[in-house]
Amino acid sequence: MEHSHRYRAYPTQEVAEGLEHHLNVHRQLYNHVRWDYENSPEDDKPTEYDQNNKLPEWKQKWPVFSELHSKAAQATVARFHRNLSDLRKKKEKGYNVGRLKRQAPTEYRSVTYNQSGFNLDEKRGRDRFAYVRFSKIGWVKIRYHRPIPDHAIIKEVTFKKETTGEWFVSFGLGTDDSDLPEKPDVDSLGASNSVGIDLGIQNYIHTSDGKTVDWLDLEDEYERLRREQRKLSRKEMESSNYEKQRRKVAKVKRHIKRKVLDYQHKITTWLVREYDAVFVEDLDVKEMLEQSHNARNKQDAAWRQFTTLLEYKADLYGCHVKQVEARGTTKECASCGVETAKPILVREHSCPSCGFETDRDANAAMNVLQRGFSELGLGWPEDTPVETVTATDTTHFESVSASHVVETGSLGA
């Protein structure tokens, strides 16, 4: 299993200048790799292997490239071909995409050292600090708030400069499956230790056992962002005052992004610790964001990010996580399966066939739970009727606030 740990970095001025220089040289190498690929014959485009073999020749012709660590340079070549592969996949899916663009200094912000060229010294730092050495650059101080597990292998290290001007170091970790906690036997799963999740409209999530988690309130943050953006619009482009204000805007955006991610970490950790199996809707987020109504809230929800966190934490905490088909979960009755159309304003489910009544999102969460059991090849427990799993009286749903999630979950990832 692969995952990552990210730390704030505090390089000295001399080392920061070295990081900036190497970042710029790697950007030039990336652009040269792109140029070499674009100017090759259509029937003889170079592969990643071919361009890695050209690196010694390029280093002799352009000595600035010889300043780079060999593994880091190869990682930059791999970065271009990875982007190229992603572009091809989008084209195959019917997306109208062009070619990879030349990277400007404001766009190229990270460098990866793969397998070698770095060292981590955990004993050198004090008060939860450590140091990372990058070959040909120097030692970088990091806030080591979360030690790397003893059983994890460091596969790569990336340093990045954010748009705010802050530096971060990320460790790509590999963990042997034998070191991970065992997941519960599928046959032991039932309605009592499993949960279906509806990614809701009125609430952030609604669970099949009657819990709701509130939306994260970001109105103050967005009001501050609007103020800072208005100030930015009044500054002269490329002036020092413009750059200072641009960084302020970037910091507000970063704060919003981090707040959403932190909230998701707490909720997902709570879920994988609380239940043996978690089932969630597989939403078409791109299509939802293209709809005009409430697009910003949908983007704040970051549901794709939410499900990604759930899936990787499932392995870390020994929990089954499964995405299920989202279409029809709201219309379909969780009790009898009859579909009933509901406008978005109708917040209650009332089945005309069997008379089952409950909250709209609770009904969807129950359908997600049942579909999850089907995905795992399990039937719905016959001795567990729908009415005993979710309350039919919507006033009895338990609202789980953010503070409750923090108390029962983990503050870490």
N, C-alpha and C positions, 0 to 999 in steps of 0.2 A: 504494500500500500504506500502511496506517495502523498505527502502533504507538506505544508510549509509553515515556518515561523518567521515573523517579521518584527524588526526592532528599529527604534529610532537611533540614528547615528549622530555623533558629535565630533567630526574630524577637526583637527587643528587647521589653522589658515593655510599652512604649507601643504598639508595632506589634501585639503579641500581643493587647492589649486591643481594638485596632481590628479585628483578624481575628475575635475573639470576637463583637464587636458586629455586624459585617457578616454573620457566620454566623447569628446570631440573627434579624436582619432578613430574610435570605433564607428562613429557616425560616418566619417569619410570612407572607412573600409566598407561599411554597409552600402553606401551609395556607389562605390566602385564595383562591388559585387553585382549590384543591380545593373550598372552600366555595361559590365562585361556580359551579363546574361542578355540584356536587351539588344546588344549589338552583335550577338552571335547569330548564325543562320538559323532559320526557323526549323530546319530538319536536323540541326546539330546543336541544340541548346545544352550548355554545360550542366552537369548534375552537381549536387553538393560535394560529392567525392572529387569530381574534376576540379572544382574551384578551391577545395582544400589543398589539392596538389599544386595549385598555382600560387599559394601563399608565399613559399620561399622565393619565387621569382619576383613577386610584387614587393617583397621586403627589400630585395636588392635594388630594384628600380626606384622605389620610394622609401627611403630609409626611415621615414616617420612610422611606417607600419612595423618596423623591427622593434619599436619601443613596446609593442603589445606582447602580453604573454600568449604563448602559442595556443593553449586551450581556450583562452578568452576570444582569440581571433577566430578560431574554429566555431565557437558558439555564435559569433556574429554572422558567419557564413550560414550556419544552420538556421539562424533567426530569419534571414531572407527567404530561404527555401521553405521554412515553416509557414511564413506569411503567404508565399506563392501557392503552397498546397491549400491553405484556407481559402484563397481566392478562387482556385479551381473548383473546390467543393461548392462554393456559392454559385458559380456559373452552372454547375451540374444541376443545382436545385432550381435553376431558372431565374436567378437574380441578375439584374443588369449591372454588371460591374466592369470597371476599366482595368488599367494596369496599376502595379504598385508604384507609388510616387516616391520621388526623391525626398529624403528625410532632412528637414530643416533643424537648426540647433534647438528650436523651441519644442520640437516633436520627439527627438531622440533623447531619452532621459535615463536609460539603464544599461548596465553592462553585466554580463554573466560569466563567472569563472566555473568551468565544468570539470569536475573530478580533481583538479589540482590547481595550484597557483594561489592558494589561500590557507590560512591557519586561524584556528579559534583558540584563544587563551582565556579560559574561564577563571583562572586563579589570579591573573594579573590585576583585575579590577576589584573595586570595593563597593559596598552598598548597592548591590544588584547591578553592577556594571561589569562589562567584559571587553575584550579587545579582539578585533579581527585584522589580520594582516593580508593585504592584497599585494601580490607579486608586482614589483617595479613601481609600487605606489607608496606603501607604508602601512602603519598600524592605525586603525580606526576604532574609536571608543563607541560602544553601543550600550543602550540601557537594557540590561539582561534581565528583564522582568519575568521571563519564563524560561527556565533552563531546558536545553534540548534533552529529551529522554535518553537514558543510557543505551537502550536497545535500538535507537534510531541511527541510521547512517546518513551523513551529510553528503549528498550527491552533487550539489552545486550551490554557489553563493552569488547573489546579485546585489549590486549597489545601485541605488536609484536616487535621482534628485527630483523632488516633487515641484510642481508649479509654484509652490509657496517658497521655494528656496531651501527647504529642509531635506536632509539626507536620511535614507533608510537602507537597512541591510536585511535581505531575506535569505533564509536557508531552505533549500529544497531537500526534504528528508525522505528517506525510504525506510519502511518498517516491515520486517518479515511477518508474514501472516501468522506464523506460529507464536509470535509475541503479542498478538492481539487477543482480547477477551473473546471467548466462545459465544456465539449467538445462541439463544434458546432454541430448543428443538421446535420445528414448525408445528408438529402435532400437539405441542403444549399451548399453542396460541388460542386465545378465546376472546370474547367480548370484554372480559374483565382486565386483561393485560395488553390489549391492543386498542388502537385509536385511529379513527378516520378524521382527516382535517379538511375543512372547507376554507379556502382562502377567500375571505368574505369582503363585503362592501361596507357594512356598518361596523364590523369588527375586523381586526387584522386577521385573526383565525377563529374558527368555531369548531370545536371538537365534537365527536360523536357521543361523548359521555357528558355533554352539557356544559362544558367550560368555554368561555370566550376570553380572548386577549384583546385589549383595547388597541386602537391605532396609536401610533407614535405622534405626539403633537409637535409639529415643526413650524407652526405659524410664526412664532417669534423669530426663528432662524430665517425664514423666507422674507420676513419684513426687513430684517437686517441686511439680507442679500440685496433686496431692492434698493435700499438706501445707498449701499456701497457701489452698486452698479450705476446709480444716478450720478454719484460723485465721479466715477470713472469716465462717464460720458462727457463730463465737462473738462477733463484734462486734455492737454495737447499730446497727440500721439507721439510715442518714442521719447518723450521727455522723462526726466528723473522722477517727477511727480506722478506721471502716468504709470511708471513701473512700480512705484511704491503702492499706488492705489490698486493696480492690477494684482499685486500680491495679497492685498487685503481681501479683494473679491475671491481670490483663489483659496484663502484660508477659511472664509465663510463656507464656500462650496465643500471644501475638505471636511469641515466640521459637520455639515449635514450628512455627507457620505459616511463618515465614521460613526455618527450617532445611529444611523440606520443599521450599519453593519454590527455595531455593538448590541443593539436591540435584538437583531436576528440571532447573534451568537447565544444570547441569554435564553431566548425562546427555544431554539433548536436543542441546546444542551439540556434544558428542562425536559423537553419531549423525549429525547433518547434515554434519559435517566429514569423517567417516570414510567415508560411503557416498553414492552418487549418487541412490539411491532408498531410502526407508524406508517399509515397510508396517506398519500397526498395526491391532489389533482395534478395531472400533467397539462398545464395550461399553455396555450399558444400566446405567449406574452407579446410577441411582435405585433400580431394582429390586434390585440387588445389596446396597445399603445397607439396604433394608427387610428383608432376611433377617437372622435373629437371630444366626447364628454369625459370629464374627470381624468384626463391623461396624466396629469402631474401626480395625482395620488397613486395611480397605478405604477408610475415610475418610482415613486418613493417606496412603494411596497417591495420592489425588487424581488418579485416572487421567484424568478429563475435563480437568483443568488440564494434565496431562502432554501429552495429544494436542493441546491448543490451543497450547502452547508449540512443539511440533514443527511444527505447520502454519505458524505465523508465521515461525519461523526458517528454514523451507524456502525462503521467498522471500529472506530476508536472506543466505543462504549458497549459493543456487543448487542446491537439492536437491528431488527429487520426494518428496512425502509423501502417502500415500493411506490412508484408512481402509477396511477391508474387513469384510464380514459375519463376526461372531465365532461365530455358532451353528455347532456341529459341528466346530470346528477341533481339539478334543481327541479326539473320537470317531473322526474320519475318518483313515484311514491315509494318510500323506504319500506312500507308495510306490505303492499300488494303488487307494486311494480307498474301500476297504471300511470301513464303520462298525462300531466295537466299543465297547460301553458300558463305562465305567470309573468305579467309585466314586471319590470324592475322595481316599481313602486310597491308591489304587493310583497309584504315581508312575512307572511304566514303561509304555511302549507295546509291545505284542507282538501283531502282526497274525496272526490265525489263517488268513488267506488266503494271504499271500505270505511270511510269516515275518519281516518287517521288525521289528527291535527297536531301540528307542532310548528316551531319556527322554521322559516324557509331555509336558513343556513344549516340548522340542525338536521333537517331532512337530507340536505345535500351531503353533509358529513357522514350520515348513516349509510348513504349509498356508496360513498367512497370506501367506508369500512367493509361493506359487503363485497364490493368489487376487488378490494385488496385480498380478502380471503379467497376469492375465485382465482386471482392471479397466482396465489401460492398453492393452488390446487386443493383448497379446503372448502368444505361446505359451511354454510351458516349454521351455527349450533341450534339444533331444533328446540332445545330447552331454554333458549334465550330470545324471547319475542322482542320486537322493536321497542315496545312501550316500556320495557324494563331497563333498556339501555339509555334511552334519552327521555327526558321529561316531556309530557304532552302539554304541560302548562308552561308557557314561555316565561312567565314571571319567576320561575324557579331556577333559571339558568344561573350558573355561577360565573360571575365576571372575574377574570384573573387579571389583576393590574400588573404593570411593569415591575413594581416593587416586589410583588409576590413571585414573579418569575425569577427575579434576582435572588431572592431568598432560597428558593427551592432548586434553582439551577446553578450553573457555574459562571463565574465572572470571566473565565478564560474561554478560549476557543475549543 
